[in-house]
Amino acid sequence: MDSNSPAASVPAAPDTVTWIREPYDLDRWLAEGQGEPLALDTEFERVNTFFPIPGLVQLGLGQRFCLVDPSVAEASEGFRNALTDPGTPKLLYAMSEDLELFRHWLQLEPEGVVDLQIGAALAGAGFSVGYARLVETLFGESLDKSATRSDWVSRPLSAAQERYALDDVRFLVPLYHWVITRLQKRGLEAALADESTRFSKELAAQDNPDNHYLKLRGGWTLSRQQQGVLKTLVCWREHESRSRDRPRNRVVADALLIAIAQRLPQSVRELSDIQGLPPAVVRRYGDTIINKVAEASTADNSGIDVIAAPLSRQDQMFYKQLKRLMVKAAEERDVPVELLAPRKRLEAVVQQRKLAAGLFDEGWRRDLLAPVQEHIEELLKS
């Protein structure tokens, strides 16, 4: 193998699996690698619960790797400090579910996170490429994914599970170096940190119960006042789902909340007439829902954000014109247009007919869009 190839830098799979069983041992293990990027992954279970149940934490520092039970990681001050230290890069791949786990399990927001799926996209590997596929392409190793859907909560783990778990962190540091080398040549090194931080903050904002109604895209047909009712109902369901640790749709499904906001029932009897609403929901929550509808339907909802409507035919034409300019700029720098100009942000520009905050003003996007910036501004003024 060429010593300059990415595969030359991949640590060999360890002969024995290192488990850290005590919080103070984890503190010491982390302290010995202080200053190095921390490879990080988690395994969890979530089938019939609102919150993910932590099953395993996998860590890598240089050529050292370890597996940690959640109870040990939770009790480790060094682990918590490492997660929240912006000076320690935390290397993850497709990190959204990991960040959600840390938010609910440990009640913290990691700082200094680096999503190497974003990094690989910026480096020209393609948009949203799977970890196993990228590992095989760069490092020539095929990962055994048979343990992906296995039980990570029960103990002991099988040898196959342990190998799978270690492989999920074993390639992150060499992948990080490959990404950084490519981004330095492209002048996009800062973009990886910026995008990872932006993505992390957007995920945290979406987790806010007050904002979750905006995800119910089917509610766009409701009036502003009805959407105010929907917001109240969705916020109530968020708190109920969390307090009972039940999936949202096991409490009340999205479509039924929209139907309630549209019908504005004034009694439990009217509520029970809504097609598809289970009698058990009416019995358990009927009075609460009616009270929420009454309060929200008479409240001042003039200032709420409304759910974005689908683009009109005219807007779709405008969107396509704007998208073509984005594609041109993206192709010139071999960056996925989905990363340069995400659909939701482009739609916001089309609907507002102005430079949406954050789309053109960010450093790396501004640089990539510079060749077509004049055309974009002319289009937006037309």
C-alpha positions as CSV (number, residue, x, y, z in Angstrom):
1,M,0.0,0.0,0.0
2,D,1.3,3.5,-0.9
3,S,2.3,5.3,2.3
4,N,0.7,8.4,0.9
5,S,-2.7,6.8,0.4
6,P,-5.5,7.2,3.0
7,A,-5.5,3.5,3.8
8,A,-1.9,3.7,5.0
9,S,-2.9,5.8,8.0
10,V,-5.8,3.5,9.3
11,P,-5.1,1.9,12.6
12,A,-5.3,-1.9,12.5
13,A,-8.3,-3.4,14.2
14,P,-7.3,-4.1,17.8
15,D,-6.7,-7.7,18.8
16,T,-8.5,-7.2,22.0
17,V,-11.4,-4.9,22.9
18,T,-10.8,-2.3,25.6
19,W,-13.8,-1.7,27.9
20,I,-13.6,1.1,30.4
21,R,-15.6,0.2,33.4
22,E,-15.1,3.1,35.8
23,P,-15.6,6.8,35.4
24,Y,-12.2,7.7,36.8
25,D,-10.6,5.3,34.3
26,L,-12.4,7.1,31.5
27,D,-11.3,10.5,32.9
28,R,-7.7,9.3,32.9
29,W,-8.0,7.7,29.4
30,L,-9.3,11.0,28.0
31,A,-6.7,13.1,29.8
32,E,-3.9,11.1,28.2
33,G,-5.1,12.2,24.8
34,Q,-5.8,15.8,25.6
35,G,-5.4,18.0,22.6
36,E,-6.1,15.2,20.1
37,P,-9.3,15.0,18.0
38,L,-11.8,12.7,19.7
39,A,-13.5,10.1,17.5
40,L,-17.0,9.6,18.8
41,D,-20.0,7.5,18.1
42,T,-23.0,6.1,20.0
43,E,-25.4,3.2,19.8
44,F,-28.9,3.6,21.2
45,E,-32.4,2.1,21.0
46,R,-35.7,3.9,20.3
47,V,-38.7,1.9,19.3
48,N,-41.6,2.6,21.7
49,T,-40.1,5.7,23.5
50,F,-39.8,9.4,22.8
51,F,-36.3,9.6,24.1
52,P,-33.5,7.4,22.7
53,I,-32.1,4.9,25.2
54,P,-28.3,5.0,25.3
55,G,-26.7,1.6,24.7
56,L,-23.0,2.3,24.1
57,V,-20.4,5.0,23.6
58,Q,-17.4,4.4,21.3
59,L,-14.3,6.6,21.6
60,G,-11.0,6.9,19.7
61,L,-7.9,8.9,20.4
62,G,-5.1,8.4,17.9
63,Q,-4.7,4.6,17.8
64,R,-6.4,3.9,21.1
65,F,-10.0,2.9,21.1
66,C,-12.4,1.9,23.9
67,L,-16.1,1.0,24.5
68,V,-17.9,2.5,27.4
69,D,-21.2,1.7,29.0
70,P,-23.6,4.7,29.2
71,S,-23.6,4.6,33.1
72,V,-19.8,5.0,33.1
73,A,-19.8,7.8,30.5
74,E,-22.6,9.6,32.3
75,A,-20.7,9.6,35.6
76,S,-17.4,10.8,34.0
77,E,-16.6,14.4,34.5
78,G,-13.9,14.1,31.9
79,F,-16.3,12.9,29.3
80,R,-18.7,15.7,29.9
81,N,-15.9,18.3,29.8
82,A,-14.6,16.8,26.5
83,L,-18.0,17.1,24.9
84,T,-18.4,20.7,25.8
85,D,-14.8,21.8,25.2
86,P,-14.8,23.8,21.9
87,G,-11.0,23.3,21.7
88,T,-11.3,19.5,21.4
89,P,-12.6,18.5,18.0
90,K,-15.3,15.8,18.3
91,L,-15.3,13.7,15.1
92,L,-18.6,12.2,14.2
93,Y,-20.3,10.9,11.1
94,A,-23.9,11.9,10.3
95,M,-24.1,13.4,13.8
96,S,-27.8,14.4,14.2
97,E,-28.9,11.4,16.2
98,D,-25.8,11.4,18.4
99,L,-26.4,15.1,19.3
100,E,-30.0,14.4,20.0
101,L,-29.0,11.6,22.4
102,F,-26.5,13.9,24.3
103,R,-29.1,16.6,24.5
104,H,-31.7,14.4,26.2
105,W,-29.5,11.9,28.0
106,L,-26.8,14.2,29.4
107,Q,-28.7,17.6,29.0
108,L,-25.8,19.2,27.2
109,E,-25.0,20.6,23.8
110,P,-21.6,19.4,22.5
111,E,-19.2,22.1,21.3
112,G,-16.5,21.8,18.7
113,V,-18.3,19.0,16.8
114,V,-17.1,18.1,13.3
115,D,-19.5,16.2,11.1
116,L,-17.3,14.3,8.7
117,Q,-20.3,13.5,6.4
118,I,-20.5,17.2,5.8
119,G,-16.7,17.3,5.5
120,A,-16.7,14.5,2.9
121,A,-19.3,16.4,0.8
122,L,-17.2,19.6,0.9
123,A,-14.2,17.5,-0.1
124,G,-15.9,16.2,-3.2
125,A,-17.0,12.7,-2.1
126,G,-20.7,13.4,-2.8
127,F,-23.7,14.5,-0.8
128,S,-24.9,12.4,2.2
129,V,-22.5,9.5,1.4
130,G,-22.9,6.6,3.8
131,Y,-20.1,5.8,6.3
132,A,-19.5,2.2,5.1
133,R,-19.4,3.2,1.5
134,L,-16.9,6.0,2.1
135,V,-14.7,3.7,4.2
136,E,-14.6,1.1,1.5
137,T,-13.9,3.7,-1.2
138,L,-11.1,5.5,0.7
139,F,-9.6,2.7,2.8
140,G,-10.5,-0.5,0.9
141,E,-12.1,-2.1,3.9
142,S,-15.7,-3.6,3.8
143,L,-17.5,-3.1,7.1
144,D,-19.7,-5.8,8.5
145,K,-23.1,-4.1,9.1
146,S,-25.0,-7.2,10.3
147,A,-25.0,-5.7,13.9
148,T,-26.6,-2.4,12.9
149,R,-30.1,-3.2,14.2
150,S,-29.0,-5.4,17.0
151,D,-29.8,-4.9,20.7
152,W,-27.3,-2.5,22.1
153,V,-28.9,-2.2,25.6
154,S,-28.6,-5.7,26.8
155,R,-25.3,-7.2,28.0
156,P,-23.0,-8.8,27.2
157,L,-22.5,-7.6,23.6
158,S,-21.4,-10.2,21.1
159,A,-18.0,-10.2,19.5
160,A,-19.6,-9.1,16.2
161,Q,-21.2,-6.1,18.0
162,E,-17.9,-5.1,19.5
163,R,-16.1,-5.2,16.2
164,Y,-18.9,-3.2,14.5
165,A,-18.8,-0.6,17.3
166,L,-15.1,-0.2,17.1
167,D,-15.1,0.1,13.3
168,D,-17.5,3.0,13.7
169,V,-14.7,5.1,15.2
170,R,-11.6,3.4,13.9
171,F,-11.7,5.3,10.6
172,L,-12.8,8.7,11.8
173,V,-9.4,10.2,12.5
174,P,-7.8,9.1,9.2
175,L,-11.0,10.3,7.4
176,Y,-10.7,13.6,9.2
177,H,-7.1,14.0,8.0
178,W,-8.1,13.1,4.4
179,V,-11.0,15.6,4.6
180,I,-8.8,18.4,6.0
181,T,-6.1,17.9,3.4
182,R,-8.6,18.1,0.6
183,L,-10.4,21.2,2.1
184,Q,-7.1,23.0,2.6
185,K,-6.4,22.6,-1.2
186,R,-9.9,23.9,-1.9
187,G,-9.7,26.8,0.5
188,L,-12.7,25.3,2.4
189,E,-11.1,24.3,5.7
190,A,-13.1,26.8,7.7
191,A,-16.4,25.8,6.0
192,L,-16.3,22.4,7.8
193,A,-16.3,23.9,11.2
194,D,-18.8,26.6,10.2
195,E,-21.3,24.1,8.7
196,S,-20.9,21.6,11.5
197,T,-21.7,24.3,14.1
198,R,-24.6,25.7,12.0
199,F,-26.1,22.3,11.7
200,S,-25.7,21.6,15.4
201,K,-27.5,24.8,16.3
202,E,-30.3,24.2,13.8
203,L,-30.9,20.8,15.3
204,A,-31.1,22.2,18.8
205,A,-33.5,24.9,17.6
206,Q,-35.7,22.3,15.9
207,D,-35.9,20.4,19.2
208,N,-37.7,23.4,20.8
209,P,-41.3,22.4,21.5
210,D,-42.5,25.9,20.4
211,N,-41.1,25.4,16.9
212,H,-42.1,21.8,16.2
213,Y,-45.5,22.8,14.6
214,L,-43.5,24.3,11.7
215,K,-42.5,20.7,10.7
216,L,-46.2,19.8,10.1
217,R,-46.1,21.0,6.5
218,G,-49.7,19.8,5.9
219,G,-50.9,22.6,8.2
220,W,-50.1,25.3,5.6
221,T,-53.7,25.4,4.5
222,L,-54.9,26.5,7.9
223,S,-55.5,30.2,8.7
224,R,-53.1,32.1,10.9
225,Q,-55.4,31.7,13.8
226,Q,-55.8,28.0,13.2
227,Q,-52.1,27.7,13.0
228,G,-51.9,29.3,16.4
229,V,-54.1,26.6,17.7
230,L,-52.0,24.0,15.9
231,K,-48.9,25.4,17.5
232,T,-50.5,25.2,21.0
233,L,-51.6,21.6,20.4
234,V,-48.2,20.5,19.0
235,C,-46.4,22.1,22.0
236,W,-48.8,20.3,24.4
237,R,-48.1,17.0,22.6
238,E,-44.4,17.6,22.8
239,H,-44.5,18.0,26.6
240,E,-46.9,15.1,26.9
241,S,-44.7,12.8,24.8
242,R,-41.7,13.7,26.8
243,S,-43.4,13.3,30.2
244,R,-44.7,9.9,29.2
245,D,-41.7,9.0,27.1
246,R,-43.9,8.0,24.2
247,P,-43.4,8.6,20.4
248,R,-45.4,11.7,19.3
249,N,-47.8,9.7,17.0
250,R,-48.5,7.3,19.9
251,V,-50.0,10.3,21.7
252,V,-51.8,12.1,18.8
253,A,-50.8,11.8,15.2
254,D,-49.8,14.9,13.2
255,A,-52.7,14.6,10.8
256,L,-55.2,14.5,13.7
257,L,-53.7,17.6,15.3
258,I,-54.1,19.4,12.0
259,A,-57.7,18.2,11.7
260,I,-58.5,19.4,15.3
261,A,-57.0,22.9,14.5
262,Q,-59.1,23.1,11.4
263,R,-62.3,22.0,13.0
264,L,-61.8,24.0,16.3
265,P,-64.1,21.7,18.3
266,Q,-65.9,23.3,21.3
267,S,-66.8,20.2,23.2
268,V,-65.5,16.7,23.7
269,R,-68.5,15.5,21.7
270,E,-67.5,17.6,18.7
271,L,-63.9,16.3,19.2
272,S,-65.0,12.7,19.1
273,D,-66.7,13.4,15.7
274,I,-63.3,14.0,14.0
275,Q,-62.7,11.1,11.7
276,G,-59.8,8.8,12.7
277,L,-59.4,10.2,16.3
278,P,-59.1,7.1,18.5
279,P,-61.7,6.9,21.3
280,A,-58.8,6.3,23.8
281,V,-57.3,9.7,22.9
282,V,-60.7,11.4,23.4
283,R,-61.1,9.7,26.8
284,R,-57.6,10.5,28.0
285,Y,-57.1,13.9,26.6
286,G,-60.5,15.2,25.5
287,D,-61.0,17.9,28.2
288,T,-57.3,19.0,27.9
289,I,-57.5,19.4,24.1
290,I,-60.8,21.3,24.2
291,N,-59.3,23.7,26.8
292,K,-56.2,24.2,24.6
293,V,-58.3,24.9,21.5
294,A,-60.4,27.4,23.4
295,E,-57.4,29.3,24.7
296,A,-55.5,29.4,21.5
297,S,-58.4,30.2,19.2
298,T,-59.1,33.4,21.0
299,A,-55.4,34.4,21.6
300,D,-53.5,36.9,19.5
301,N,-51.7,34.8,16.9
302,S,-50.9,37.6,14.6
303,G,-47.2,37.4,15.3
304,I,-46.6,33.7,14.9
305,D,-44.4,32.2,12.1
306,V,-46.7,30.5,9.6
307,I,-46.0,27.1,8.0
308,A,-44.5,27.6,4.6
309,A,-46.9,27.0,1.7
310,P,-45.9,25.0,-1.3
311,L,-44.4,27.1,-4.0
312,S,-46.8,28.5,-6.6
313,R,-46.3,27.8,-10.3
314,Q,-44.7,31.2,-10.7
315,D,-42.5,30.7,-7.6
316,Q,-41.4,27.3,-9.0
317,M,-40.2,29.0,-12.1
318,F,-38.3,31.5,-10.1
319,Y,-36.9,28.7,-7.9
320,K,-35.6,26.8,-10.9
321,Q,-33.9,29.9,-12.2
322,L,-32.2,30.5,-8.8
323,K,-31.3,26.8,-8.5
324,R,-29.6,26.9,-11.9
325,L,-27.3,29.6,-10.6
326,M,-26.6,27.7,-7.5
327,V,-25.8,24.5,-9.4
328,K,-23.4,26.5,-11.7
329,A,-21.5,27.8,-8.7
330,A,-21.5,24.4,-6.9
331,E,-20.2,22.6,-10.0
332,E,-17.4,25.0,-10.5
333,R,-16.0,24.1,-7.0
334,D,-17.2,20.5,-6.9
335,V,-19.4,21.0,-3.9
336,P,-22.9,19.5,-3.7
337,V,-25.6,22.0,-4.4
338,E,-27.6,20.5,-1.6
339,L,-25.0,21.7,0.8
340,L,-24.3,25.0,-0.8
341,A,-28.0,25.9,-1.1
342,P,-30.3,23.6,0.9
343,R,-33.8,23.4,-0.5
344,K,-35.5,25.0,2.5
345,R,-33.3,28.0,2.4
346,L,-33.8,28.5,-1.3
347,E,-37.5,28.2,-0.8
348,A,-37.3,30.9,1.8
349,V,-35.5,33.2,-0.6
350,V,-38.1,32.6,-3.3
351,Q,-41.0,33.2,-0.9
352,Q,-39.5,36.3,0.6
353,R,-38.0,37.7,-2.6
354,K,-35.0,39.0,-0.7
355,L,-31.6,37.9,0.5
356,A,-32.5,35.6,3.3
357,A,-30.2,36.0,6.3
358,G,-27.5,33.5,6.4
359,L,-27.7,32.2,2.8
360,F,-25.4,34.6,1.1
361,D,-23.7,36.3,4.0
362,E,-21.7,33.3,5.4
363,G,-18.0,33.4,4.5
364,W,-17.6,30.1,2.5
365,R,-20.9,30.5,0.7
366,R,-20.2,34.1,-0.2
367,D,-16.9,33.0,-1.8
368,L,-18.4,30.2,-3.8
369,L,-21.3,32.3,-5.0
370,A,-19.2,35.3,-5.9
371,P,-19.0,34.3,-9.7
372,V,-22.8,34.3,-9.9
373,Q,-23.7,36.9,-7.2
374,E,-24.5,39.6,-9.6
375,H,-26.9,37.3,-11.5
376,I,-28.5,36.3,-8.2
377,E,-29.1,39.9,-7.2
378,E,-30.5,40.8,-10.6
379,L,-32.9,37.8,-10.4
380,L,-34.1,38.7,-6.9
381,K,-34.8,42.3,-8.1
382,S,-36.8,41.2,-11.1
